[in-house]
């Protein structure tokens, strides 16, 4: 199967809509956080939307996804309903994890979205295990593991890369390189800042893509996934991106200047795609307004659903702590 991406008006508008959904969802989350309706940590994805949207557009329904603790974008792009996601953010039982996961631990079994992980690099060994199981039980499927460049310094990264290559697992490693990890500049943390080249040490294929453009990301992901599905082993895709907001709501951003952030914002991927589509007659003003209205209505409905949800009673807090039954899943 050819991995060459065929662009049409509908597909471009889908990419744009998905990125805008993520941006608007998180902007509302900031408001709810400041109103103390969302508690705990909150890590936002502004500027990185093309990574989630581009990679998810290249996946098949049965593929598995593991994300970082900055996973709202991946969850929405993978199809987790905004209502369930917002309810989870507010800690309500109607959330996708009954309100127990919150912002950093989104999980959706139906969509094989195996969640965020608050441990840096913590999802990498889990991805190896899922890919190994799928290699035997779900031939043709691929596990995709998202992680930030800060995880590259963890031993789990190298262990996972080694085992995945050794066993030729159907696994796509996606490094979301936003240049700073929590606050450490990439050049001060890695002697080899072109992170995709680390794949060479494990005889693994790898490449780098400018993740300002979701079309480039999707095309790079399709090329990688074709190799993985063909049994060529795992693949490391480095997506060069940038987060416009702080690492978390508690981050003072002392490690970078406001001027730098503003310069990157001049290349906002959502604005860039919308402008290109309008200049090339792929998005009219009426269509853009309709998309805005559609997302606004979806978001209002999600917030209303979440705020009307219920908190888990204290009596139920011990439920699910230990497994009380084994679920037998029928394989397709």
VOBA-1610 file (N, C-alpha, C; in pm, whole numbers, padded with zeros to 5 digits, always signed):
BEGIN
Unk+00085-00120+00000Unk+00000+00000+00000Unk+00088+00124+00000Unk+00059+00217-00086Unk+00137+00339-00093Unk+00107+00429+00025Unk+00211+00490+00081Unk+00193+00579+00194Unk+00175+00724+00150Unk+00177+00750+00018Unk+00163+00886-00029Unk+00027+00942+00009Unk+00028+01059+00068Unk-00094+01118+00121Unk-00168+01193+00012Unk-00295+01159-00006Unk-00380+01229-00102Unk-00459+01336-00028Unk-00435+01460-00066Unk-00502+01571+00001Unk-00627+01612-00076Unk-00734+01633-00004Unk-00853+01691-00064Unk-00913+01791+00035Unk-01011+01864-00009Unk-01071+01969+00072Unk-01124+01917+00205Unk-01194+01804+00199Unk-01254+01749+00320Unk-01148+01707+00421Unk-01042+01644+00373Unk-00938+01597+00464Unk-00865+01715+00529Unk-00835+01816+00451Unk-00769+01934+00506Unk-00855+02000+00613Unk-00984+02010+00585Unk-01073+02071+00683Unk-01085+01986+00808Unk-01075+01854+00794Unk-01077+01766+00911Unk-00955+01789+00999Unk-00838+01801+00936Unk-00716+01829+01012Unk-00728+01963+01086Unk-00778+02062+01016Unk-00794+02195+01077Unk-00893+02190+01193Unk-01006+02124+01171Unk-01109+02115+01276Unk-01054+02045+01401Unk-00980+01937+01380Unk-00926+01863+01493Unk-00827+01946+01574Unk-00742+02020+01505Unk-00646+02104+01578Unk-00718+02214+01655Unk-00818+02273+01593Unk-00891+02381+01659Unk-00970+02328+01778Unk-01025+02205+01767Unk-01097+02144+01880Unk-01004+02131+02000Unk-00883+02086+01976Unk-00788+02067+02085Unk-00755+02202+02149Unk-00725+02302+02066Unk-00688+02434+02119Unk-00803+02494+02201Unk-00925+02485+02150Unk-01038+02544+02221Unk-01072+02466+02348Unk-01060+02335+02342Unk-01085+02252+02460Unk-00990+02293+02572Unk-00864+02306+02541Unk-00767+02338+02645Unk-00782+02481+02695Unk-00820+02573+02608Unk-00844+02710+02653Unk-00957+02713+02756Unk-01061+02633+02732Unk-01169+02625+02830Unk-01121+02558+02958Unk-01033+02460+02946Unk-00977+02394+03064Unk-00901+02494+03152Unk-00832+02588+03089Unk-00761+02690+03166Unk-00860+02771+03249Unk-00972+02810+03189Unk-01074+02885+03261Unk-01130+02804+03378Unk-01156+02677+03354Unk-01210+02592+03459Unk-01107+02566+03569Unk-00982+02558+03530Unk-00875+02541+03629Unk-00865+02664+03718Unk-00869+02781+03656Unk-00861+02905+03733Unk-00983+02924+03823Unk-01093+02862+03785Unk-01214+02866+03869Unk-01214+02754+03972Unk-01104+02677+03978Unk-01086+02566+04072Unk-01187+02454+04051Unk-01233+02439+03928Unk-01320+02327+03896Unk-01239+02209+03843Unk-01120+02236+03793Unk-01024+02132+03758Unk-00912+02141+03860Unk-00880+02029+03923Unk-00780+02028+04030Unk-00654+01955+03984Unk-00550+01968+04065Unk-00426+01896+04037Unk-00343+01964+03929Unk-00269+01884+03854Unk-00182+01937+03750Unk-00259+01952+03620Unk-00210+02042+03535Unk-00269+02062+03403Unk-00157+02097+03306Unk-00132+02008+03211Unk-00027+02028+03112Unk-00094+02048+02976Unk-00066+02160+02913Unk-00138+02199+02792Unk-00055+02177+02665Unk-00126+02165+02554Unk-00071+02116+02429Unk-00059+02226+02322Unk-00088+02351+02357Unk-00091+02459+02259Unk+00037+02464+02176Unk+00022+02459+02045Unk+00135+02462+01954Unk+00176+02326+01904Unk+00142+02221+01978Unk+00183+02086+01941Unk+00072+02007+01872Unk-00040+02071+01845Unk-00157+02000+01789Unk-00129+01921+01661Unk-00043+01969+01570Unk-00019+01891+01448Unk+00035+01752+01472Unk+00107+01732+01584Unk+00163+01599+01611Unk+00051+01499+01635Unk-00036+01529+01729Unk-00146+01437+01760Unk-00237+01417+01640Unk-00276+01527+01577Unk-00372+01520+01466Unk-00312+01448+01346Unk-00187+01478+01314Unk-00124+01414+01199Unk-00102+01266+01218Unk-00053+01225+01334Unk-00027+01083+01359Unk-00158+01006+01367Unk-00255+01059+01440Unk-00383+00987+01454Unk-00453+00968+01321Unk-00437+01063+01229Unk-00500+01052+01098Unk-00444+00934+01019Unk-00323+00890+01054Unk-00259+00782+00982Unk-00286+00644+01043Unk-00349+00640+01160Unk-00371+00513+01229Unk-00495+00441+01181Unk-00500+00312+01209Unk-00618+00231+01183Unk-00694+00209+01313Unk-00817+00164+01301Unk-00905+00153+01417Unk-00850+00063+01526Unk-00786-00047+01490Unk-00740-00143+01590Unk-00606-00113+01653Unk-00540-00008+01607Unk-00408+00026+01661Unk-00419+00074+01806Unk-00313+00055+01881Unk-00309+00097+02022Unk-00229+00226+02036Unk-00267+00308+02133Unk-00200+00437+02154Unk-00165+00453+02302Unk-00041+00492+02328Unk+00000+00532+02462Unk+00052+00675+02454Unk+00016+00756+02553Unk+00048+00898+02548Unk+00127+00940+02672Unk+00164+01067+02674Unk+00231+01124+02790Unk+00124+01184+02882Unk+00168+01260+02983Unk+00072+01327+03070Unk+00017+01454+03004Unk+00065+01490+02886Unk+00013+01602+02809Unk-00072+01544+02695Unk-00178+01469+02733Unk-00242+01383+02633Unk-00382+01424+02591Unk-00430+01543+02629Unk-00564+01582+02586Unk-00575+01582+02433Unk-00468+01629+02368Unk-00470+01636+02222Unk-00480+01499+02159Unk-00399+01405+02207Unk-00406+01269+02152Unk-00542+01205+02177Unk-00598+01227+02296Unk-00727+01167+02330Unk-00837+01219+02238Unk-00844+01350+02218Unk-00946+01407+02131Unk-00926+01362+01986Unk-00802+01363+01939Unk-00775+01325+01801Unk-00802+01177+01778Unk-00791+01096+01883Unk-00816+00953+01870Unk-00966+00920+01875Unk-01047+01018+01914Unk-01191+00996+01913Unk-01255+00984+02048Unk-01180+01005+02157Unk-01242+01005+02290Unk-01342+01120+02293Unk-01468+01093+02327Unk-01570+01199+02324Unk-01532+01316+02414Unk-01558+01437+02367Unk-01525+01554+02444Unk-01603+01559+02575Unk-01725+01507+02574Unk-01805+01505+02697Unk-01737+01420+02804Unk-01696+01300+02766Unk-01632+01210+02862Unk-01497+01264+02908Unk-01427+01331+02818Unk-01296+01386+02852Unk-01311+01504+02949Unk-01407+01590+02922Unk-01427+01705+03010Unk-01477+01661+03147Unk-01564+01561+03151Unk-01610+01509+03279Unk-01494+01450+03358Unk-01402+01387+03288Unk-01283+01333+03355Unk-01198+01445+03413Unk-01184+01552+03339Unk-01107+01666+03386Unk-01165+01723+03515Unk-01296+01719+03526Unk-01363+01773+03645Unk-01378+01667+03755Unk-01325+01547+03731Unk-01328+01443+03833Unk-01463+01380+03855Unk-01545+01375+03751Unk-01681+01321+03763Unk-01688+01175+03720Unk-01783+01102+03778Unk-01800+00960+03746Unk-01832+00936+03599Unk-01889+01035+03535Unk-01924+01022+03394Unk-01803+01036+03302Unk-01687+01061+03360Unk-01564+01071+03281Unk-01519+00936+03229Unk-01424+00939+03136Unk-01381+00814+03073Unk-01309+00721+03170Unk-01264+00773+03285Unk-01203+00690+03389Unk-01275+00709+03523Unk-01403+00740+03513Unk-01486+00759+03632Unk-01434+00873+03722Unk-01359+00965+03662Unk-01306+01077+03738Unk-01181+01045+03817Unk-01131+00922+03805Unk-01013+00882+03884Unk-00882+00915+03815Unk-00885+00935+03685Unk-00761+00960+03613Unk-00725+01107+03608Unk-00827+01191+03589Unk-00799+01333+03579Unk-00723+01367+03452Unk-00653+01478+03454Unk-00586+01529+03335Unk-00475+01438+03284Unk-00404+01372+03372Unk-00281+01302+03332Unk-00298+01153+03303Unk-00419+01100+03320Unk-00435+00955+03307Unk-00561+00920+03227Unk-00570+00974+03107Unk-00685+00947+03021Unk-00675+00805+02965Unk-00786+00732+02967Unk-00788+00592+02922Unk-00922+00566+02855Unk-00919+00496+02743Unk-01042+00459+02673Unk-01021+00324+02606Unk-01073+00221+02670Unk-01049+00085+02622Unk-01107+00062+02483Unk-01226+00115+02458Unk-01292+00093+02329Unk-01206+00141+02213Unk-01136+00252+02234Unk-01053+00310+02127Unk-00906+00268+02141Unk-00879+00176+02233Unk-00745+00127+02259Unk-00649+00242+02288Unk-00700+00337+02365Unk-00619+00450+02409Unk-00577+00421+02552Unk-00452+00377+02567Unk-00404+00327+02695Unk-00335+00435+02777Unk-00381+00553+02759Unk-00363+00657+02855Unk-00234+00731+02865Unk-00242+00836+02944Unk-00126+00913+02980Unk-00055+00848+03098Unk+00066+00890+03119Unk+00146+00835+03228Unk+00223+00949+03291Unk+00206+00970+03420Unk+00269+01082+03487Unk+00418+01061+03509Unk+00468+00941+03485Unk+00612+00913+03496Unk+00677+00941+03362Unk+00779+01025+03360Unk+00847+01055+03234Unk+00904+00927+03174Unk+00861+00896+03054Unk+00905+00774+02988Unk+00834+00650+03036Unk+00737+00665+03125Unk+00671+00549+03184Unk+00588+00467+03086Unk+00544+00530+02978Unk+00463+00457+02881Unk+00544+00371+02786Unk+00674+00394+02778Unk+00757+00322+02681Unk+00761+00170+02706Unk+00791+00124+02828Unk+00789-00022+02850Unk+00650-00082+02833Unk+00546-00006+02868Unk+00410-00055+02848Unk+00380-00074+02699Unk+00430+00018+02618Unk+00411+00007+02474Unk+00479-00119+02419Unk+00596-00150+02472Unk+00666-00272+02429Unk+00582-00395+02461Unk+00524-00398+02581Unk+00441-00512+02619Unk+00316-00526+02534Unk+00249-00414+02508Unk+00128-00418+02426Unk+00162-00459+02283Unk+00271-00404+02229Unk+00311-00440+02093Unk+00347-00588+02083Unk+00411-00642+02185Unk+00448-00783+02185Unk+00323-00871+02188Unk+00223-00831+02268Unk+00098-00906+02273Unk+00024-00897+02140Unk+00018-00776+02082Unk-00053-00758+01956Unk+00016-00831+01841Unk+00146-00843+01848Unk+00220-00915+01745Unk+00169-01059+01734Unk+00129-01115+01847Unk+00080-01253+01850Unk-00072-01262+01836Unk-00144-01165+01893Unk-00289-01176+01901Unk-00366-01090+01802Unk-00304-00983+01754Unk-00371-00890+01662Unk-00278-00857+01545Unk-00248-00953+01461Unk-00157-00928+01349Unk-00206-00811+01264Unk-00112-00727+01224Unk-00147-00613+01139Unk-00168-00484+01214Unk-00182-00492+01346Unk-00200-00370+01423Unk-00065-00317+01469Unk-00064-00188+01500Unk+00058-00120+01543Unk+00031-00049+01676Unk+00129-00049+01763Unk+00123+00031+01886Unk+00201+00159+01863Unk+00141+00271+01897Unk+00207+00401+01884Unk+00229+00458+02023Unk+00351+00496+02053Unk+00385+00549+02184Unk+00439+00692+02171Unk+00365+00789+02227Unk+00407+00928+02229Unk+00490+00954+02356Unk+00594+01033+02343Unk+00674+01073+02459Unk+00748+01201+02424Unk+00786+01277+02525Unk+00860+01399+02503Unk+01009+01374+02496Unk+01084+01475+02450Unk+01228+01456+02436Unk+01296+01438+02571Unk+01230+01481+02680Unk+01288+01458+02812Unk+01298+01311+02846Unk+01209+01229+02787Unk+01211+01084+02814Unk+01330+01015+02750Unk+01392+01081+02652Unk+01507+01019+02584Unk+01624+01000+02680Unk+01628+01077+02786Unk+01734+01062+02884Unk+01708+00954+02987Unk+01592+00891+02979Unk+01558+00785+03075Unk+01610+00650+03026Unk+01648+00567+03122Unk+01691+00432+03085Unk+01582+00353+03017Unk+01457+00379+03054Unk+01345+00306+02995Unk+01336+00328+02844Unk+01377+00446+02798Unk+01377+00473+02653Unk+01470+00376+02582Unk+01592+00365+02631Unk+01692+00280+02565Unk+01657+00132+02579Unk+01607+00093+02693Unk+01566-00046+02712Unk+01452-00082+02618Unk+01357+00008+02605Unk+01241-00018+02520Unk+01280-00021+02372Unk+01366+00073+02332Unk+01414+00073+02193Unk+01488-00056+02161Unk+01572-00100+02253Unk+01651-00220+02231Unk+01562-00344+02215Unk+01468-00361+02307Unk+01382-00480+02301Unk+01291-00476+02179Unk+01237-00358+02146Unk+01149-00346+02031Unk+01223-00383+01903Unk+01349-00339+01891Unk+01427-00372+01773Unk+01466-00519+01771Unk+01504-00570+01887Unk+01547-00710+01898Unk+01436-00805+01857Unk+01312-00773+01899Unk+01197-00860+01873Unk+01116-00817+01750Unk+01164-00713+01679Unk+01095-00662+01559Unk+00946-00636+01587Unk+00922-00561+01692Unk+00784-00536+01733Unk+00716-00432+01643Unk+00585-00445+01624Unk+00509-00347+01546Unk+00482-00222+01629Unk+00585-00138+01642Unk+00579-00026+01735Unk+00635+00100+01671Unk+00556+00206+01676Unk+00600+00336+01628Unk+00626+00426+01748Unk+00751+00464+01767Unk+00789+00558+01873Unk+00774+00700+01817Unk+00697+00783+01883Unk+00678+00922+01838Unk+00731+01016+01946Unk+00843+01079+01917Unk+00904+01172+02011Unk+00853+01313+01980Unk+00779+01372+02074Unk+00732+01509+02060Unk+00839+01602+02118Unk+00928+01645+02033Unk+01042+01725+02076Unk+01003+01872+02077Unk+00967+01924+02197Unk+00931+02065+02208Unk+01047+02150+02261Unk+01167+02093+02258Unk+01293+02164+02281Unk+01328+02191+02427Unk+01237+02168+02521Unk+01267+02209+02658Unk+01239+02105+02766Unk+01181+01990+02736Unk+01139+01899+02843Unk+01063+01983+02947Unk+01090+01968+03074Unk+01024+02052+03174Unk+01079+02194+03170Unk+01210+02208+03154Unk+01270+02340+03152Unk+01415+02335+03111Unk+01462+02217+03071Unk+01601+02199+03031Unk+01614+02212+02879Unk+01690+02308+02829Unk+01709+02320+02684Unk+01770+02193+02627Unk+01723+02155+02510Unk+01768+02031+02448Unk+01919+02027+02430Unk+01977+02139+02390Unk+02121+02142+02364Unk+02204+02119+02489Unk+02146+02142+02606Unk+02218+02121+02732Unk+02191+01983+02790Unk+02101+01908+02728Unk+02064+01777+02781Unk+02112+01661+02694Unk+02129+01686+02564Unk+02162+01578+02472Unk+02284+01614+02387Unk+02383+01528+02385Unk+02501+01551+02301Unk+02465+01536+02153Unk+02360+01458+02125Unk+02310+01444+01989Unk+02166+01499+01987Unk+02148+01627+01951Unk+02014+01686+01957Unk+01919+01640+01848Unk+01973+01576+01743Unk+01885+01516+01641Unk+01845+01378+01692Unk+01737+01376+01766Unk+01703+01258+01845Unk+01668+01135+01762Unk+01618+01155+01641Unk+01583+01039+01558Unk+01706+00955+01525Unk+01825+01017+01531Unk+01947+00943+01500Unk+01981+00839+01607Unk+01920+00850+01722Unk+01944+00751+01827Unk+01892+00614+01785Unk+01801+00611+01688Unk+01751+00483+01638Unk+01863+00400+01575Unk+01963+00468+01519Unk+02071+00397+01452Unk+02144+00301+01545Unk+02153+00339+01673Unk+02224+00253+01769Unk+02154+00120+01788Unk+02026+00115+01754Unk+01948-00008+01771Unk+01909-00069+01637Unk+01978-00024+01529Unk+01951-00074+01394Unk+01802-00059+01360Unk+01750+00055+01397Unk+01609+00085+01378Unk+01596+00202+01281Unk+01494+00201+01199Unk+01470+00312+01108Unk+01416+00432+01187Unk+01447+00551+01138Unk+01399+00671+01205Unk+01401+00790+01111Unk+01326+00893+01145Unk+01325+01015+01065Unk+01278+01131+01151Unk+01294+01250+01097Unk+01257+01373+01167Unk+01160+01451+01078Unk+01060+01516+01140Unk+00965+01594+01062Unk+00938+01726+01133Unk+00921+01832+01054Unk+00883+01962+01105Unk+00734+01956+01140Unk+00704+01958+01269Unk+00567+01933+01313Unk+00484+02061+01323Unk+00523+02166+01253Unk+00438+02283+01242Unk+00322+02254+01147Unk+00342+02158+01057Unk+00245+02126+00952Unk+00187+01987+00975Unk+00054+01974+01000Unk-00005+01842+01023Unk+00001+01751+00901Unk+00004+01811+00782Unk+00012+01730+00660Unk+00147+01659+00654Unk+00254+01732+00686Unk+00387+01669+00688Unk+00393+01559+00793Unk+00333+01585+00909Unk+00334+01484+01015Unk+00259+01360+00971Unk+00141+01379+00913Unk+00063+01262+00869Unk+00138+01183+00763Unk+00198+01253+00668Unk+00270+01182+00562Unk+00389+01104+00620Unk+00463+01166+00713Unk+00576+01098+00775Unk+00529+00977+00855Unk+00415+00993+00925Unk+00361+00881+01003Unk+00316+00768+00913Unk+00254+00800+00800Unk+00210+00695+00707Unk+00328+00618+00650Unk+00433+00689+00614Unk+00553+00622+00563Unk+00610+00528+00669Unk+00617+00575+00792Unk+00670+00493+00901Unk+00581+00373+00929Unk+00451+00397+00934Unk+00357+00289+00965Unk+00355+00182+00857Unk+00372+00220+00731Unk+00379+00120+00625Unk+00495+00025+00647Unk+00610+00079+00690Unk+00726-00007+00717Unk+00700-00098+00836Unk+00641-00042+00941Unk+00614-00122+01060Unk+00515-00235+01027Unk+00407-00201+00956Unk+00306-00304+00923Unk+00362-00411+00830Unk+00464-00375+00753Unk+00526-00471+00661Unk+00623-00564+00732Unk+00635-00550+00864Unk+00720-00639+00940Unk+00866-00598+00944Unk+00894-00471+00913Unk+01032-00423+00910Unk+01084-00385+01048Unk+01001-00402+01149Unk+01043-00368+01284Unk+00994-00232+01327Unk+01035-00186+01444Unk+00988-00058+01498Unk+01050+00060+01425Unk+00998+00179+01458Unk+01040+00302+01389Unk+01037+00417+01488Unk+01135+00507+01479Unk+01139+00625+01564Unk+01113+00749+01480Unk+01003+00819+01509Unk+00967+00941+01440Unk+00982+01058+01536Unk+01074+01149+01505Unk+01093+01269+01587Unk+01015+01385+01527Unk+00922+01440+01603Unk+00842+01553+01559Unk+00893+01679+01627Unk+00951+01769+01551Unk+01005+01894+01605Unk+00891+01993+01623Unk+00863+02030+01746Unk+00747+02113+01776Unk+00784+02214+01883Unk+00684+02285+01935Unk+00709+02387+02036Unk+00578+02411+02112Unk+00587+02417+02244Unk+00466+02446+02321Unk+00460+02595+02353Unk+00345+02653+02326Unk+00329+02797+02347Unk+00307+02832+02494Unk+00249+02741+02568Unk+00224+02765+02710Unk+00335+02704+02796Unk+00329+02732+02923Unk+00428+02678+03017Unk+00417+02526+03025Unk+00519+02464+03084Unk+00515+02318+03101Unk+00388+02274+03173Unk+00354+02345+03279Unk+00230+02320+03352Unk+00182+02454+03405Unk+00069+02452+03471Unk+00013+02577+03524Unk+00098+02635+03637Unk+00192+02558+03690Unk+00277+02605+03798Unk+00414+02652+03750Unk+00438+02647+03620Unk+00569+02674+03563Unk+00588+02824+03540Unk+00697+02881+03592Unk+00725+03024+03575Unk+00800+03055+03445Unk+00844+02953+03374Unk+00911+02965+03244Unk+01038+03052+03251Unk+01112+03040+03357Unk+01235+03117+03371Unk+01343+03074+03272Unk+01327+02960+03208Unk+01427+02904+03120Unk+01416+02955+02976Unk+01313+03034+02942Unk+01302+03087+02807Unk+01241+03227+02813Unk+01268+03307+02710Unk+01223+03445+02710Unk+01085+03459+02646Unk+01017+03565+02681Unk+00888+03595+02619Unk+00904+03621+02470Unk+01014+03684+02433Unk+01037+03712+02292Unk+01046+03583+02211Unk+01112+03483+02268Unk+01123+03355+02197Unk+00986+03293+02176Unk+00904+03292+02281Unk+00770+03235+02270Unk+00688+03311+02165Unk+00696+03443+02167Unk+00620+03524+02071Unk+00666+03499+01929Unk+00796+03477+01910Unk+00846+03447+01776Unk+00789+03315+01725Unk+00781+03216+01813Unk+00723+03087+01772Unk+00574+03101+01744Unk+00507+03186+01819Unk+00364+03204+01798Unk+00333+03266+01662Unk+00433+03331+01604Unk+00415+03384+01470Unk+00399+03272+01367Unk+00432+03151+01408Unk+00419+03034+01321Unk+00315+02936+01377Unk+00212+02990+01436Unk+00104+02909+01493Unk+00052+02813+01386Unk+00057+02682+01412Unk+00017+02585+01308Unk-00129+02595+01268Unk-00215+02635+01358Unk-00357+02647+01325Unk-00379+02765+01232Unk-00318+02878+01265Unk-00329+02996+01180Unk-00266+02970+01044Unk-00152+02903+01044Unk-00082+02874+00918Unk-00166+02786+00827Unk-00227+02682+00881Unk-00308+02594+00798Unk-00433+02666+00747Unk-00497+02741+00835Unk-00618+02814+00793Unk-00585+02914+00682Unk-00474+02986+00698Unk-00435+03084+00597Unk-00405+03017+00464Unk-00332+02907+00469Unk-00299+02835+00345Unk-00425+02783+00277Unk-00516+02728+00355Unk-00640+02675+00298Unk-00724+02786+00236Unk-00732+02899+00302Unk-00808+03011+00247Unk-00743+03067+00121Unk-00611+03078+00123Unk-00541+03130+00005Unk-00552+03036-00115Unk-00571+02907-00087Unk-00578+02807-00194Unk-00721+02756-00216Unk-00817+02831-00167Unk-00959+02804-00192Unk-01004+02667-00139Unk-00947+02629-00023Unk-00987+02505+00042Unk-01073+02530+00165Unk-01089+02655+00203Unk-01170+02691+00319Unk-01226+02831+00299Unk-01357+02841+00290Unk-01419+02972+00273Unk-01443+03036+00410Unk-01472+03164+00410Unk-01504+03233+00534Unk-01627+03171+00599Unk-01724+03133+00519Unk-01846+03071+00573Unk-01816+02936+00635Unk-01728+02858+00571Unk-01692+02727+00625Unk-01614+02742+00755Unk-01522+02839+00759Unk-01445+02863+00881Unk-01537+02904+00995Unk-01634+02989+00967Unk-01730+03033+01070Unk-01814+02916+01118Unk-01852+02827+01026Unk-01933+02711+01062Unk-01855+02615+01152Unk-01727+02597+01122Unk-01643+02512+01206Unk-01628+02572+01345Unk-01607+02703+01352Unk-01598+02771+01481Unk-01724+02749+01563Unk-01839+02767+01500Unk-01966+02753+01570Unk-01989+02609+01615Unk-01951+02514+01531Unk-01968+02372+01564Unk-01884+02334+01686Unk-01759+02381+01689Unk-01671+02350+01802Unk-01720+02419+01929Unk-01764+02543+01917Unk-01815+02617+02033Unk-01935+02545+02095Unk-02024+02495+02009Unk-02142+02424+02059Unk-02103+02293+02125Unk-02009+02221+02063Unk-01962+02094+02120Unk-01897+02118+02256Unk-01820+02223+02266Unk-01750+02254+02390Unk-01847+02296+02500Unk-01944+02379+02466Unk-02045+02420+02564Unk-02120+02298+02617Unk-02154+02206+02526Unk-02225+02085+02566Unk-02139+01998+02656Unk-02009+01991+02628Unk-01918+01910+02708Unk-01905+01967+02849Unk-01893+02098+02860Unk-01881+02162+02991Unk-02010+02142+03071Unk-02124+02159+03005Unk-02252+02140+03074Unk-02266+01997+03122Unk-02226+01902+03038Unk-02232+01760+03075Unk-02144+01733+03196Unk-02022+01789+03194Unk-01928+01765+03304Unk-01975+01829+03434Unk-02024+01951+03425Unk-02066+02020+03547Unk-02192+01957+03607Unk-02272+01891+03523Unk-02392+01824+03573Unk-02361+01683+03623Unk-02237+01639+03606Unk-02199+01504+03648Unk-02192+01491+03799Unk-02164+01369+03841Unk-02163+01338+03984Unk-02025+01295+04031Unk-01994+01329+04153Unk-01870+01284+04215Unk-01888+01144+04270Unk-01782+01066+04267Unk-01789+00930+04318Unk-01808+00934+04470Unk-01900+00854+04522Unk-01921+00854+04668Unk-01800+00796+04742Unk-01778+00843+04861Unk-01666+00797+04941Unk-01669+00646+04959Unk-01789+00590+04971Unk-01804+00445+04994Unk-01747+00362+04880Unk-01731+00421+04761Unk-01687+00345+04644Unk-01536+00359+04617Unk-01466+00430+04703Unk-01326+00462+04674Unk-01236+00338+04668Unk-01272+00233+04738Unk-01188+00112+04736Unk-01218+00023+04616Unk-01325+00054+04545Unk-01359-00025+04426Unk-01252-00004+04318Unk-01218-00110+04248Unk-01122-00110+04138Unk-00977-00099+04184Unk-00952-00092+04315Unk-00814-00087+04361Unk-00747-00222+04334Unk-00819-00329+04357Unk-00772-00463+04326Unk-00866-00525+04222Unk-00811-00608+04135Unk-00893-00674+04035Unk-00982-00778+04102Unk-01112-00770+04074Unk-01203-00869+04132Unk-01259-00963+04028Unk-01224-00941+03901Unk-01266-01035+03797Unk-01174-01017+03677Unk-01168-01120+03594Unk-01087-01117+03472Unk-01180-01106+03354Unk-01156-01008+03269Unk-01240-00987+03152Unk-01180-01064+03036Unk-01258-01155+02980Unk-01215-01230+02863Unk-01257-01153+02737Unk-01162-01108+02660Unk-01194-01030+02541Unk-01192-01120+02418Unk-01296-01113+02337Unk-01302-01191+02215Unk-01219-01122+02109Unk-01128-01196+02050Unk-01042-01137+01947Unk-01115-01134+01814Unk-01091-01029+01734Unk-01155-01020+01603Unk-01101-01128+01510
//
